[in-house]
């Protein structure tokens, strides 16, 4: 379920590059639009593009199988009444914000998977060492 809503990149370097590309694309899209449109972009979408979600938010979204991108979509789509070309651009900006959040979720899921794997490797090595200690103790003290 970790890949249900998030993007499907496998290298954190690619994720960072795509997050930067999303920001650049968003900044290019607002060029030539009215001042009110740009103010709304600066107040509602740019903070999403610049700020990272906390690890706890992403962790609970992963555990609860929540679509963080869908939450961002419903938050941004509500209450905006742009017309014509501005409406189309606003929809494209929302799509970019959703992509950025989904890339963050993907990056967190990669970190979580790798951390979980490291934890289990350490646990398996410790279990093997304790098993060897137990077998050697039984052989030593058992008189064999």
C-alpha positions in Angstrom: 0.0 0.0 0.0 3.0 2.3 0.2 2.9 3.0 -3.5 -0.8 3.4 -3.8 -0.9 7.2 -3.9 2.8 8.3 -4.0 4.9 8.6 -7.1 7.0 5.6 -8.1 10.6 6.9 -8.2 13.3 4.7 -6.7 16.2 7.0 -6.2 16.0 9.9 -3.8 18.2 12.0 -6.1 15.6 11.7 -8.8 12.9 12.7 -6.4 14.8 15.8 -5.4 15.3 16.7 -9.0 11.7 16.3 -9.8 10.6 18.4 -6.8 12.9 21.2 -8.1 11.4 20.8 -11.6 7.9 21.0 -10.2 8.8 24.3 -8.5 10.3 25.8 -11.6 7.3 24.7 -13.7 4.9 26.4 -11.3 6.9 29.6 -11.2 6.9 29.7 -15.1 3.1 29.0 -15.2 2.2 32.2 -13.3 4.0 34.5 -15.6 1.7 36.8 -17.5 -1.3 36.3 -15.2 -3.2 39.0 -13.3 -2.0 40.3 -10.0 -4.9 38.7 -8.1 -4.0 35.3 -9.5 -0.4 35.7 -8.6 -1.3 36.8 -5.0 -3.5 33.7 -4.7 -0.7 31.5 -6.0 1.8 33.1 -3.5 -0.6 32.6 -0.6 -2.0 29.1 -1.3 0.3 27.1 -3.6 3.8 28.4 -3.2 3.9 27.5 0.5 3.1 23.9 -0.4 5.8 23.9 -3.0 8.4 25.4 -0.7 7.7 23.7 2.6 8.2 20.0 3.4 5.6 18.0 5.2 6.7 16.7 8.5 7.8 13.1 8.7 5.0 12.4 11.2 2.4 13.6 8.8 3.8 11.4 6.0 4.2 8.4 8.4 0.6 8.6 9.5 -0.6 9.1 5.9 1.3 5.9 4.9 0.0 3.9 7.9 -3.6 5.1 7.4 -3.4 4.7 3.6 -4.4 8.4 3.1 -4.0 10.2 -0.2 -2.0 13.3 0.8 -2.2 14.6 -2.8 -6.0 14.2 -2.8 -6.1 16.2 0.5 -4.1 19.0 -1.1 -6.3 18.9 -4.2 -9.5 19.4 -2.2 -7.9 22.1 -0.1 -6.7 24.1 -3.2 -9.8 23.5 -5.4 -12.2 24.8 -2.8 -13.3 28.4 -3.2 -11.4 29.5 -6.2 -13.4 31.1 -9.0 -11.0 31.8 -11.8 -12.3 31.9 -15.4 -10.9 31.0 -18.7 -7.1 30.7 -19.1 -6.6 31.4 -15.4 -8.9 28.5 -14.4 -6.8 26.1 -16.7 -3.6 27.4 -15.2 -4.9 27.1 -11.7 -5.8 23.5 -12.3 -2.3 22.9 -13.7 -0.8 24.5 -10.6 -2.9 22.3 -8.4 -1.6 19.3 -10.3 2.0 20.4 -9.7 1.3 20.9 -6.0 -0.2 17.4 -5.8 2.8 16.0 -7.7 5.2 17.7 -5.2 3.4 16.3 -2.2 3.2 12.8 -3.8 7.0 13.0 -4.5 7.6 13.9 -0.8 5.4 10.9 0.2 7.5 8.7 -2.2 10.7 10.0 -0.7 9.5 9.3 2.8 8.3 5.8 1.8 11.8 5.0 0.5 13.4 6.2 3.7 10.9 4.2 5.8 11.5 1.0 3.7 15.2 1.3 4.0 15.1 2.0 7.7 12.8 -1.0 8.3 15.2 -3.2 6.3 18.2 -2.0 8.3 16.3 -2.7 11.5 15.5 -6.2 10.4 19.0 -7.0 9.3 20.4 -5.9 12.7 17.7 -8.0 14.4 18.5 -11.0 12.3 22.2 -10.8 13.0 21.6 -10.4 16.7 19.2 -13.3 16.7 21.8 -15.4 14.9 24.5 -14.4 17.4 22.2 -15.3 20.3 21.3 -18.6 18.7 25.0 -19.5 18.2 25.7 -18.5 21.8 22.9 -20.7 23.0 24.0 -23.7 21.0 27.6 -23.3 22.1 26.5 -22.9 25.7 24.4 -26.1 25.5 27.3 -28.0 24.0 29.8 -26.7 26.5 27.8 -27.2 29.6 26.0 -30.4 28.3 29.3 -32.3 28.5 29.4 -33.1 24.8 
